[in-house]
Amino acid sequence: EDLRENWGPPPGSLNTDGQNLLVYGKRFGNIFLGVQPTFGYEGDPMRLLFAKSASPHHGFAAFYTYLEFVFKADCMLHFGTHGSLEFMPGKQVGMSGSCYPDRLISVLPNLYYYAANNPSEATIAKRRAYASTISYLTPPADNAGLYKGLQELSELVKSYQQLRENEQRGSTIVNTIVATARQCNLDKDIEDLPDEEEDMKDRTMQERDDVVGIVYRKLMEIESRALPMGLHRIGVPPTAEESIATLVNIAQLDRPEMRVKSLPRICAESIGMSMETIYRNSDRGVLEDVNRLQDVTLACRAAVRTLVKESTNSEGRVAEVNNSILQDAFFFFNGGTPWKKALGEAGFENVNEDDLKPLFEYLQVCLQQIVCNNELPGLMNALNGEFIEPGPGGDPVRNPDVLPTGKNMHALDPQSIPTKAAVDTAIIVVDRLLQSMEQKGESPESIAFTLWGTDNIKTYGESLAQVLALVGARPMPDALGRVNKVELIPLSELGRPRVDVVCNCSGVFRDLFINQMNLLDRAIKMAAEADEPIEMNYVRKHALESAEELNISLRQAATRVFSNAAGSYSANVGLAVENGTSIDEQQLQEQFTARKGFALSSDAPGELVESSAMFKSALSKVDVTFQNLDSSEISLTDVSHYFDSDPTKVVENLRKDGKKPTALIADTT
């Protein structure tokens, strides 16, 4: 009866032949392999414009009814990240009999194979669908490489490096490099790329080096971009190449808490340089340092390969790890360990063995955890009603404690973020953001920030810390490390104006970090109420404008933290675009602001109040839209979520001058 209001009388129009409700799947003895029905939006995009939340259709309800009462399942396994059961309407936590997840799953034990790098949505599955999760490893990420014109361009750069001092041939090659770069559309990424008509003979060798350097830097950026290597197969040991790819990424990071230096840093120090200098000069297109960075990258891969090679079987897979290699005295009387030899052959002969030893001991432990087959045993333990070992979820590269997989995932204490490390990293990102805008002659007064739950768990609150840094506030942890307070940084210490920030929080972020949303709201309102000149405090400037515009108090006008209504997720813009040919931009804008325009206030903790007018007012003053990309497994074009939550087009339509805001993505992978 409850479904009739939304979907009419059964069987409805989805998962039906017109008379019967259809359950898609196949039975294999006492196992039923089924395909979970869709949300139901796909066939009726106009419903998205008016519905505050999703609603299960008759076919969706029939699927779970069949499993419990017809097939009479003893247990259910949801396989893969993620389904839609846990996102059905109901309370955020503490399900009751009127909440759809509770009504659909009923009393069936719910096991859930879930990607180890997505603890935020796994937590939603636990809270709202009573799931016991069993983590599985994400596919390893490897360098994207080059192809076609980009590969040709790389060969031209190598030719130039050999012939750069030949005035005639060197300048001719640079002319070809510029023309090929434009054919590959790199001129859209390289702002100061010369025109094809310009003859490089008229430039000095240093100027030609600079041109080649900026092209080579972009090529290396494309080539080294991390992309997933296929799909993970549960219970199958990784190949040697997959293991190398994962360990190379793990070796890229300094781990000061363990006194382990990153492999690139060890290589750089062996030639008397810092890795920061190499990165900085490479970003500027200094040809010599672009080459150095490439040498470091290749050397790291060669060194890690020697470690994995010792444990690779005849099938090219790593089933067991050779523990004796680190203790083998033979290496120390024969020129050092295999990885030190590999680094020496790559041009880094003077690497410090004392730095290499703890790093490769750590990498060997990580390799043991990667190949540990706990995923199938974890499932069997669950089916036998036995204990599933708990463990953290997150990015296995940033936090190898996620390994081995096959654990019942948990996230983190939301009150513990942002951590000091996250704050330090956030300040670097914010400084670079503002510097990049300053180089374009722009000084943003307001930035629209998209906050996701998974990102902040993986990075321990870097996005949260970025918002606070822009506003000019710092988190204040208590003696137990809980972050429940903030304080404003004095303008004299900040050294720049406070930047206004509009926070667009995902539904998952809202569910997991409601206390941190209160923290952001307090920081922004403190800035708005600070007695400071408006030319140094854009938060106050815009709050005063909105207060006059909407005839509300200054404190109300400083509302900047928005999300979906409780129990609702996503703006559903992507679904509307995919399915609604007649939906125009104005309708999409109204859908976005209606679904995402629920404001949270620290004055009434936990309440989300419909405030689409305030949301529109805040967005109408935005100069820049911003989001973090922290995962190499999922990029901008892999899923529609980035498009769905991006307010750039909405801001352009809401701004009185019609100016399109600058859209920025911070790649912190």
C-alpha positions as CSV (number, residue, x, y, z in Angstrom):
1,E,0.0,0.0,0.0
2,D,2.8,2.4,0.8
3,L,4.2,2.1,-2.7
4,R,1.0,2.9,-4.5
5,E,1.3,6.7,-3.9
6,N,4.6,6.8,-5.8
7,W,4.2,4.0,-8.3
8,G,0.5,3.3,-8.7
9,P,-1.1,-0.1,-8.4
10,P,1.1,-3.2,-8.8
11,P,2.8,-4.5,-10.8
12,G,3.7,-1.0,-12.1
13,S,5.9,-0.4,-15.1
14,L,9.3,-1.6,-13.9
15,N,10.5,-5.2,-13.7
16,T,7.2,-6.5,-15.0
17,D,5.7,-8.1,-18.1
18,G,2.5,-6.1,-17.5
19,Q,0.9,-8.8,-15.4
20,N,3.7,-10.3,-13.3
21,L,6.5,-8.9,-11.3
22,L,9.8,-10.2,-12.6
23,V,12.8,-11.2,-10.5
24,Y,16.0,-11.3,-12.6
25,G,18.5,-14.0,-11.7
26,K,19.4,-17.7,-12.1
27,R,19.3,-20.5,-9.6
28,F,22.2,-22.9,-9.1
29,G,21.0,-25.5,-6.6
30,N,20.7,-23.8,-3.2
31,I,22.3,-20.6,-4.6
32,F,20.4,-17.8,-6.3
33,L,22.4,-15.3,-8.3
34,G,20.3,-12.2,-8.7
35,V,20.5,-8.8,-10.2
36,Q,19.4,-6.0,-7.9
37,P,16.7,-3.8,-9.5
38,T,17.4,-0.2,-10.2
39,F,16.2,2.7,-8.1
40,G,13.3,3.2,-10.6
41,Y,14.2,6.8,-11.6
42,E,15.5,5.7,-15.0
43,G,12.1,5.4,-16.7
44,D,10.7,8.6,-15.2
45,P,13.2,11.5,-15.1
46,M,10.6,14.1,-14.3
47,R,10.0,12.4,-11.0
48,L,13.6,13.6,-10.1
49,L,12.5,17.2,-10.3
50,F,9.9,16.9,-7.6
51,A,10.8,13.9,-5.4
52,K,12.8,14.8,-2.2
53,S,14.1,11.3,-2.0
54,A,14.2,7.9,-3.7
55,S,11.4,5.3,-3.3
56,P,11.5,1.6,-4.0
57,H,9.2,0.5,-6.8
58,H,7.1,-2.7,-6.8
59,G,9.8,-4.6,-8.6
60,F,12.4,-3.6,-6.0
61,A,10.2,-4.7,-3.2
62,A,9.3,-8.0,-5.0
63,F,13.0,-8.9,-5.4
64,Y,13.7,-8.9,-1.6
65,T,10.3,-10.5,-0.9
66,Y,11.1,-13.3,-3.3
67,L,14.5,-14.0,-1.6
68,E,13.0,-14.2,1.9
69,F,9.7,-15.9,1.3
70,V,9.9,-17.8,-2.0
71,F,13.6,-18.8,-2.3
72,K,13.7,-18.9,1.5
73,A,17.3,-17.7,1.7
74,D,19.3,-18.3,4.9
75,C,21.7,-15.5,4.1
76,M,22.2,-12.7,1.6
77,L,25.5,-11.6,0.0
78,H,25.5,-8.2,-1.7
79,F,28.5,-8.4,-4.1
80,G,30.4,-5.2,-5.1
81,T,30.4,-1.5,-4.4
82,H,27.6,-0.5,-4.1
83,G,24.0,-1.3,-4.3
84,S,20.9,0.8,-3.7
85,L,19.2,-1.0,-0.7
86,E,21.1,1.0,1.9
87,F,20.2,4.3,0.1
88,M,16.4,3.8,0.2
89,P,14.3,6.4,2.2
90,G,14.3,6.3,6.0
91,K,16.2,7.7,8.9
92,Q,19.9,8.3,8.6
93,V,20.7,5.9,11.6
94,G,18.7,3.8,13.9
95,M,16.3,2.2,11.4
96,S,12.7,1.6,12.4
97,G,9.9,-0.5,10.9
98,S,8.9,2.4,8.7
99,C,12.3,2.8,7.1
100,Y,12.6,1.1,3.7
101,P,16.0,-0.6,4.2
102,D,14.7,-2.3,7.4
103,R,11.5,-3.4,5.7
104,L,13.3,-4.8,2.6
105,I,16.1,-6.7,4.3
106,S,13.8,-7.8,7.1
107,V,15.5,-10.5,9.2
108,L,17.9,-11.9,6.5
109,P,21.6,-11.8,7.6
110,N,23.2,-9.4,5.2
111,L,26.8,-10.0,4.1
112,Y,28.5,-7.4,1.8
113,Y,31.7,-7.7,-0.2
114,Y,32.8,-4.1,-0.3
115,A,35.8,-2.3,-1.8
116,A,38.4,-1.7,0.9
117,N,38.9,1.9,-0.2
118,N,35.3,3.0,0.4
119,P,34.7,2.8,4.2
120,S,32.3,5.8,4.1
121,E,29.6,4.1,2.0
122,A,30.4,0.8,3.7
123,T,29.4,2.5,7.0
124,I,26.1,3.5,5.4
125,A,25.5,-0.1,4.5
126,K,26.2,-1.1,8.1
127,R,24.0,1.6,9.6
128,R,21.1,1.4,7.3
129,A,21.1,-2.2,5.9
130,Y,22.6,-4.1,8.9
131,A,25.5,-5.3,6.7
132,S,28.6,-7.2,7.9
133,T,31.2,-6.1,5.3
134,I,34.0,-8.2,3.9
135,S,36.6,-6.0,2.3
136,Y,38.2,-6.8,-1.0
137,L,41.3,-5.2,-2.6
138,T,40.9,-2.5,-5.2
139,P,42.6,-3.1,-8.6
140,P,46.3,-1.9,-8.5
141,A,47.0,1.4,-10.2
142,D,49.8,1.7,-12.8
143,N,51.1,4.4,-15.0
144,A,48.8,5.3,-17.9
145,G,51.7,5.4,-20.4
146,L,51.6,7.2,-23.8
147,Y,50.2,6.3,-27.2
148,K,50.0,7.6,-30.8
149,G,50.8,11.3,-31.1
150,L,51.9,11.5,-27.4
151,Q,54.3,8.7,-27.9
152,E,55.7,10.4,-31.0
153,L,56.0,13.6,-29.1
154,S,58.0,11.8,-26.4
155,E,60.4,10.4,-29.0
156,L,60.9,13.9,-30.4
157,V,61.8,15.2,-26.9
158,K,64.4,12.5,-26.6
159,S,65.8,13.4,-30.0
160,Y,66.1,17.0,-29.0
161,Q,68.0,16.1,-25.8
162,Q,70.6,14.5,-28.0
163,L,70.8,17.3,-30.6
164,R,69.9,20.4,-28.6
165,E,73.4,21.9,-29.1
166,N,73.0,21.6,-32.9
167,E,71.6,25.0,-33.8
168,Q,70.0,23.9,-37.1
169,R,68.6,20.5,-36.2
170,G,67.8,21.4,-32.6
171,S,65.6,24.3,-33.5
172,T,63.9,22.2,-36.3
173,I,63.0,19.5,-33.8
174,V,61.6,22.1,-31.4
175,N,59.4,23.4,-34.3
176,T,58.1,19.9,-34.8
177,I,57.6,19.4,-31.1
178,V,55.4,22.6,-30.9
179,A,53.4,21.5,-34.0
180,T,52.9,17.9,-32.7
181,A,51.9,19.2,-29.2
182,R,49.2,21.3,-30.8
183,Q,48.0,18.4,-32.9
184,C,47.6,16.5,-29.6
185,N,45.6,19.4,-28.1
186,L,48.3,20.0,-25.5
187,D,47.9,23.8,-26.2
188,K,44.7,23.6,-24.1
189,D,46.8,22.5,-21.1
190,I,49.9,24.5,-21.7
191,E,49.1,28.2,-21.6
192,D,52.4,29.6,-22.9
193,L,53.0,27.1,-25.8
194,P,54.4,29.1,-28.8
195,D,52.5,29.4,-32.0
196,E,53.3,27.0,-34.9
197,E,54.2,30.0,-37.1
198,E,57.1,31.0,-34.8
199,D,60.5,29.8,-35.9
200,M,62.5,28.4,-32.9
201,K,65.7,29.5,-34.7
202,D,65.0,33.0,-33.3
203,R,65.2,31.8,-29.7
204,T,68.1,31.1,-27.5
205,M,69.0,27.5,-26.5
206,Q,67.7,28.2,-23.0
207,E,64.4,29.4,-24.4
208,R,64.1,26.3,-26.5
209,D,64.9,24.2,-23.5
210,D,62.1,25.9,-21.6
211,V,59.6,25.2,-24.4
212,V,60.6,21.5,-24.6
213,G,60.6,21.4,-20.8
214,I,57.0,22.5,-20.4
215,V,55.9,20.0,-23.1
216,Y,57.9,17.2,-21.6
217,R,56.5,18.0,-18.1
218,K,53.0,17.6,-19.4
219,L,53.9,14.4,-21.2
220,M,55.3,13.0,-17.9
221,E,52.2,14.1,-16.1
222,I,50.0,12.2,-18.6
223,E,52.3,9.1,-18.7
224,S,52.6,8.8,-14.9
225,R,48.9,9.3,-14.2
226,A,47.7,6.3,-12.2
227,L,45.0,4.1,-13.8
228,P,43.4,0.9,-12.5
229,M,44.8,-2.3,-14.0
230,G,41.5,-4.2,-14.8
231,L,39.4,-5.7,-12.1
232,H,40.3,-7.4,-8.8
233,R,39.6,-11.2,-8.7
234,I,38.7,-12.5,-5.3
235,G,40.9,-15.4,-4.1
236,V,43.4,-15.0,-7.0
237,P,47.0,-14.0,-6.1
238,P,48.1,-10.7,-7.8
239,T,50.5,-10.9,-10.7
240,A,54.0,-9.6,-10.3
241,E,53.2,-6.5,-12.3
242,E,50.2,-5.8,-10.2
243,S,52.3,-6.2,-7.0
244,I,55.0,-3.9,-8.4
245,A,52.4,-1.2,-9.3
246,T,51.0,-1.2,-5.7
247,L,54.4,-1.2,-4.0
248,V,55.7,1.6,-6.2
249,N,52.8,3.7,-5.1
250,I,53.3,2.8,-1.4
251,A,57.0,3.7,-1.7
252,Q,56.2,7.2,-3.0
253,L,55.1,8.4,0.4
254,D,57.2,9.5,3.4
255,R,56.1,7.9,6.6
256,P,57.8,9.9,9.4
257,E,55.8,8.2,12.1
258,M,57.7,5.0,11.2
259,R,60.9,6.8,10.3
260,V,60.7,5.5,6.7
261,K,61.7,7.8,3.9
262,S,60.1,7.6,0.5
263,L,62.1,6.0,-2.3
264,P,62.1,9.1,-4.5
265,R,63.4,11.1,-1.5
266,I,66.2,8.6,-0.9
267,C,67.2,8.8,-4.6
268,A,67.1,12.6,-4.7
269,E,69.3,12.9,-1.5
270,S,71.8,10.5,-3.1
271,I,72.5,13.2,-5.8
272,G,72.5,16.0,-3.3
273,M,69.0,17.4,-4.1
274,S,65.7,17.5,-2.3
275,M,62.6,15.9,-3.9
276,E,60.6,19.1,-3.3
277,T,63.1,21.0,-5.5
278,I,62.9,18.4,-8.3
279,Y,59.0,18.5,-8.1
280,R,58.9,22.3,-8.1
281,N,61.3,22.8,-11.0
282,S,59.7,20.0,-13.0
283,D,56.3,21.8,-12.5
284,R,57.9,24.9,-13.9
285,G,59.1,23.0,-17.0
286,V,62.9,23.1,-16.2
287,L,64.1,20.4,-18.6
288,E,66.9,19.2,-16.5
289,D,64.6,18.5,-13.5
290,V,61.9,17.0,-15.7
291,N,64.5,14.5,-16.8
292,R,65.6,13.9,-13.2
293,L,62.0,13.2,-12.1
294,Q,61.7,10.7,-14.9
295,D,65.0,9.1,-13.9
296,V,63.8,8.8,-10.3
297,T,60.5,7.3,-11.4
298,L,62.1,4.6,-13.5
299,A,64.7,3.9,-10.8
300,C,62.0,3.4,-8.1
301,R,60.2,0.9,-10.3
302,A,63.4,-1.0,-11.1
303,A,64.3,-1.3,-7.4
304,V,60.8,-2.5,-6.4
305,R,60.8,-5.0,-9.2
306,T,63.9,-6.7,-7.7
307,L,62.0,-7.2,-4.5
308,V,58.9,-8.7,-6.1
309,K,61.0,-10.8,-8.5
310,E,62.3,-12.9,-5.6
311,S,58.7,-14.0,-4.7
312,T,57.3,-14.5,-8.2
313,N,56.3,-18.0,-9.2
314,S,56.4,-19.7,-12.6
315,E,52.9,-18.3,-13.5
316,G,54.1,-14.8,-12.9
317,R,52.1,-14.4,-9.7
318,V,53.1,-13.7,-6.1
319,A,51.5,-16.4,-4.0
320,E,54.1,-16.5,-1.2
321,V,56.7,-13.9,-0.1
322,N,60.4,-14.9,0.1
323,N,61.3,-13.7,3.7
324,S,64.9,-14.7,3.4
325,I,66.0,-12.0,1.0
326,L,66.4,-9.2,3.5
327,Q,68.5,-11.4,5.8
328,D,70.7,-12.9,3.1
329,A,74.3,-12.1,4.0
330,F,75.4,-12.9,0.4
331,F,74.1,-9.6,-0.8
332,F,76.2,-7.6,1.6
333,F,79.4,-9.3,0.3
334,N,78.4,-9.0,-3.3
335,G,77.8,-5.3,-3.9
336,G,74.7,-4.8,-1.8
337,T,71.0,-5.8,-2.1
338,P,69.4,-6.3,-5.5
339,W,67.4,-3.0,-5.1
340,K,70.5,-1.0,-4.3
341,K,72.2,-2.5,-7.4
342,A,69.1,-1.6,-9.5
343,L,69.3,2.0,-8.2
344,G,73.0,2.2,-8.9
345,E,72.4,1.0,-12.5
346,A,69.8,3.7,-12.9
347,G,72.3,6.4,-11.9
348,F,71.8,6.6,-8.1
349,E,74.9,4.8,-6.9
350,N,75.2,6.7,-3.6
351,V,71.9,5.8,-2.1
352,N,72.1,5.3,1.7
353,E,71.7,1.7,2.7
354,D,70.5,2.7,6.1
355,D,67.6,4.5,4.5
356,L,66.8,1.7,2.1
357,K,66.7,-1.1,4.8
358,P,63.7,0.1,6.8
359,L,61.8,1.1,3.6
360,F,62.3,-2.3,1.9
361,E,61.5,-4.2,5.2
362,Y,58.2,-2.2,5.2
363,L,57.6,-2.9,1.5
364,Q,58.1,-6.6,2.1
365,V,55.5,-6.6,4.9
366,C,53.1,-4.8,2.6
367,L,53.7,-7.4,-0.1
368,Q,52.9,-10.1,2.4
369,Q,49.6,-8.4,3.2
370,I,48.8,-7.8,-0.4
371,V,49.0,-11.5,-1.3
372,C,47.4,-12.7,1.9
373,N,44.2,-14.6,0.8
374,N,41.7,-13.6,3.5
375,E,38.8,-12.6,1.2
376,L,37.3,-16.0,0.6
377,P,38.1,-17.3,4.1
378,G,36.4,-14.1,5.5
379,L,33.2,-15.0,3.5
380,M,33.3,-18.6,4.7
381,N,33.7,-17.5,8.3
382,A,30.7,-15.2,7.9
383,L,28.6,-18.0,6.3
384,N,29.5,-20.2,9.2
385,G,28.3,-17.6,11.6
386,E,31.8,-17.1,12.9
387,F,33.7,-13.9,13.8
388,I,35.0,-11.6,11.0
389,E,38.1,-9.8,12.1
390,P,37.5,-6.0,12.0
391,G,39.9,-3.6,10.3
392,P,40.1,-0.1,9.0
393,G,39.0,0.8,5.5
394,G,40.7,3.4,3.3
395,D,43.3,3.8,0.6
396,P,45.8,0.9,0.8
397,V,48.5,3.2,-0.6
398,R,48.1,6.0,2.0
399,N,47.3,3.5,4.8
400,P,48.6,0.0,4.2
401,D,47.0,-1.0,7.6
402,V,43.9,-1.5,5.5
403,L,45.7,-4.8,4.3
404,P,45.1,-7.6,4.3
405,T,41.6,-7.4,3.0
406,G,38.8,-9.8,4.0
407,K,38.0,-7.8,7.1
408,N,34.8,-6.3,8.5
409,M,35.5,-2.7,7.7
410,H,35.2,0.3,9.9
411,A,35.9,3.9,9.2
412,L,37.4,6.3,11.8
413,D,36.4,8.4,14.8
414,P,34.8,11.4,13.0
415,Q,35.8,13.7,15.9
416,S,39.5,12.9,15.3
417,I,39.7,14.8,12.0
418,P,41.2,16.9,10.6
419,T,44.5,15.5,11.8
420,K,47.6,17.7,12.1
421,A,49.1,16.0,9.0
422,A,45.8,16.7,7.1
423,V,46.0,20.4,8.2
424,D,49.6,20.7,7.0
425,T,48.8,19.2,3.6
426,A,45.6,21.3,3.3
427,I,47.6,24.5,3.8
428,I,49.9,23.6,0.9
429,V,46.9,22.9,-1.4
430,V,45.2,26.2,-0.4
431,D,48.4,28.2,-0.9
432,R,48.8,26.6,-4.4
433,L,45.2,27.3,-5.2
434,L,45.4,30.9,-4.3
435,Q,48.8,31.3,-6.1
436,S,47.4,29.8,-9.3
437,M,44.5,32.2,-9.3
438,E,46.9,35.1,-8.5
439,Q,49.0,34.2,-11.5
440,K,45.9,34.6,-13.6
441,G,45.3,38.0,-12.1
442,E,42.3,36.9,-10.1
443,S,41.6,37.0,-6.3
444,P,38.6,34.7,-5.5
445,E,36.2,36.1,-2.9
446,S,34.1,33.0,-2.7
447,I,34.7,29.3,-3.4
448,A,32.1,26.5,-3.7
449,F,33.6,23.4,-2.1
450,T,32.3,19.8,-2.8
451,L,32.8,17.6,0.3
452,W,32.6,13.8,0.0
453,G,32.7,11.3,2.8
454,T,35.1,8.8,1.3
455,D,37.7,11.4,0.5
456,N,37.8,12.7,4.0
457,I,38.2,9.3,5.5
458,K,41.1,8.4,3.2
459,T,42.9,11.7,3.8
460,Y,41.9,12.1,7.5
461,G,40.0,15.3,6.8
462,E,42.2,17.2,4.2
463,S,39.1,18.7,2.6
464,L,37.7,19.9,6.0
465,A,41.1,21.5,6.7
466,Q,41.1,23.2,3.3
467,V,37.8,24.9,4.1
468,L,39.0,26.0,7.5
469,A,42.3,27.3,5.9
470,L,40.5,29.4,3.3
471,V,38.2,30.9,5.9
472,G,41.3,31.6,8.1
473,A,40.5,29.3,11.0
474,R,42.4,26.5,12.7
475,P,41.0,23.4,14.4
476,M,41.7,23.1,18.1
477,P,42.0,19.4,19.3
478,D,41.5,18.7,23.0
479,A,43.8,16.5,25.1
480,L,42.3,13.3,23.7
481,G,42.8,14.5,20.1
482,R,39.1,15.3,19.5
483,V,38.5,18.3,17.2
484,N,35.4,20.0,18.6
485,K,36.6,23.7,18.6
486,V,38.0,26.2,16.1
487,E,39.6,29.6,16.4
488,L,40.1,32.4,13.9
489,I,43.6,33.1,12.8
490,P,44.3,36.8,13.2
491,L,44.5,38.7,9.9
492,S,48.0,39.8,10.8
493,E,49.1,36.2,10.9
494,L,47.0,35.1,8.0
495,G,48.4,37.7,5.7
496,R,45.5,37.7,3.2
497,P,41.7,38.2,3.1
498,R,39.4,35.5,4.5
499,V,37.9,33.6,1.6
500,D,34.2,32.8,1.7
501,V,33.4,29.1,1.2
502,V,30.1,27.5,0.3
503,C,30.1,23.8,1.3
504,N,28.2,21.3,-0.8
505,C,28.2,18.2,1.3
506,S,27.3,14.8,-0.1
507,G,24.6,12.7,1.7
508,V,27.3,10.2,2.9
509,F,29.4,13.1,4.3
510,R,26.3,14.3,6.1
511,D,25.7,10.9,7.6
512,L,29.3,10.4,8.8
513,F,30.5,13.9,9.7
514,I,27.6,15.8,11.1
515,N,29.8,17.1,13.9
516,Q,32.4,18.3,11.5
517,M,29.7,20.1,9.5
518,N,28.8,21.9,12.8
519,L,32.5,22.7,13.1
520,L,32.6,24.3,9.6
521,D,29.5,26.3,10.3
522,R,30.9,27.7,13.5
523,A,34.1,28.7,11.8
524,I,32.3,30.5,9.0
525,K,30.0,32.3,11.3
526,M,32.9,33.3,13.5
527,A,34.5,34.9,10.5
528,A,31.3,36.6,9.4
529,E,30.8,38.2,12.8
530,A,34.5,39.2,13.2
531,D,34.9,43.0,13.4
532,E,37.2,43.3,10.4
533,P,37.2,45.4,7.2
534,I,35.2,43.7,4.5
535,E,38.0,44.1,2.0
536,M,40.0,41.7,4.2
537,N,37.0,39.5,5.1
538,Y,34.9,38.2,2.2
539,V,32.9,36.0,4.4
540,R,31.6,39.1,6.3
541,K,31.2,41.0,3.1
542,H,28.9,38.4,1.4
543,A,27.0,37.7,4.6
544,L,26.1,41.4,4.9
545,E,25.0,41.4,1.3
546,S,22.8,38.3,1.8
547,A,21.3,39.6,5.0
548,E,20.1,42.7,3.2
549,E,19.0,40.8,0.1
550,L,17.0,38.2,2.1
551,N,16.0,40.4,5.0
552,I,17.6,38.1,7.6
553,S,20.1,38.4,10.4
554,L,23.9,38.4,9.7
555,R,24.3,35.1,11.5
556,Q,21.6,33.5,9.3
557,A,23.1,35.0,6.2
558,A,26.4,33.4,7.1
559,T,24.9,29.9,6.5
560,R,27.3,28.1,4.2
561,V,27.0,24.4,4.9
562,F,24.5,22.5,2.8
563,S,23.5,19.0,2.0
564,N,20.5,16.8,1.1
565,A,17.5,16.3,3.4
566,A,17.9,13.5,6.0
567,G,17.7,10.1,4.2
568,S,18.2,11.6,0.8
569,Y,21.3,11.3,-1.3
570,S,22.7,13.0,-4.5
571,A,21.4,15.8,-6.7
572,N,20.4,13.2,-9.3
573,V,21.4,15.6,-12.1
574,G,23.2,12.8,-13.8
575,L,20.2,10.6,-14.0
576,A,18.0,13.5,-15.2
577,V,20.4,14.3,-18.0
578,E,20.7,10.6,-19.0
579,N,17.0,10.1,-19.2
580,G,15.3,13.4,-19.8
581,T,15.7,14.8,-23.3
582,S,13.2,17.6,-22.6
583,I,14.7,18.8,-19.3
584,D,16.3,22.2,-19.7
585,E,19.1,23.9,-17.7
586,Q,16.6,25.9,-15.6
587,Q,14.9,22.7,-14.4
588,L,18.3,21.1,-13.6
589,Q,19.3,24.1,-11.6
590,E,16.1,24.0,-9.6
591,Q,16.6,20.3,-9.0
592,F,20.2,20.8,-7.8
593,T,19.3,23.6,-5.4
594,A,16.1,21.9,-4.2
595,R,17.8,18.6,-3.4
596,K,21.1,20.1,-2.1
597,G,19.6,23.2,-0.4
598,F,19.2,21.9,3.1
599,A,21.3,23.9,5.6
600,L,22.9,22.8,8.8
601,S,23.4,25.3,11.6
602,S,25.6,24.8,14.7
603,D,22.9,26.8,16.5
604,A,20.5,23.8,16.0
605,P,22.9,20.8,15.8
606,G,21.7,17.8,13.7
607,E,18.8,19.7,12.0
608,L,18.8,20.2,8.3
609,V,16.4,23.0,7.3
610,E,15.2,23.7,3.7
611,S,17.1,26.8,2.7
612,S,17.3,26.8,-1.1
613,A,17.0,30.6,-1.2
614,M,20.0,31.0,1.1
615,F,21.9,28.3,-1.0
616,K,21.2,30.2,-4.2
617,S,22.2,33.5,-2.6
618,A,25.6,32.1,-1.5
619,L,26.2,30.4,-4.8
620,S,25.5,33.6,-6.7
621,K,28.7,35.1,-5.3
622,V,31.0,32.2,-6.1
623,D,34.1,32.8,-8.2
624,V,35.7,29.3,-8.1
625,T,34.3,25.8,-7.8
626,F,36.6,23.3,-6.2
627,Q,36.8,19.6,-5.5
628,N,39.6,17.2,-4.5
629,L,40.5,14.1,-6.5
630,D,42.3,11.8,-4.1
631,S,41.7,8.4,-5.7
632,S,43.6,6.8,-8.6
633,E,40.9,4.1,-8.8
634,I,38.1,6.5,-9.9
635,S,38.8,9.6,-12.0
636,L,36.6,12.4,-13.2
637,T,35.2,10.7,-16.2
638,D,34.8,7.2,-14.6
639,V,31.6,8.0,-12.7
640,S,28.8,10.6,-13.0
641,H,29.1,11.7,-9.3
642,Y,31.7,14.4,-10.1
643,F,29.3,15.9,-12.7
644,D,26.3,15.4,-10.5
645,S,27.7,17.3,-7.5
646,D,29.6,20.0,-9.5
647,P,27.8,23.4,-9.1
648,T,29.8,25.2,-11.8
649,K,26.9,25.6,-14.3
650,V,24.5,26.4,-11.5
651,V,26.8,29.2,-10.3
652,E,27.1,30.6,-13.8
653,N,23.3,30.9,-14.1
654,L,22.9,32.4,-10.6
655,R,25.6,35.0,-10.9
656,K,24.2,38.4,-11.8
657,D,27.0,39.0,-14.3
658,G,26.6,35.6,-15.9
659,K,30.3,34.9,-15.5
660,K,31.3,31.3,-15.5
661,P,33.3,30.5,-12.4
662,T,36.8,28.9,-12.6
663,A,36.4,25.1,-12.0
664,L,39.4,23.6,-10.2
665,I,40.3,20.0,-9.2
666,A,43.1,19.3,-6.8
667,D,44.8,16.1,-7.8
668,T,46.2,14.7,-4.5
669,T,46.5,11.1,-5.6
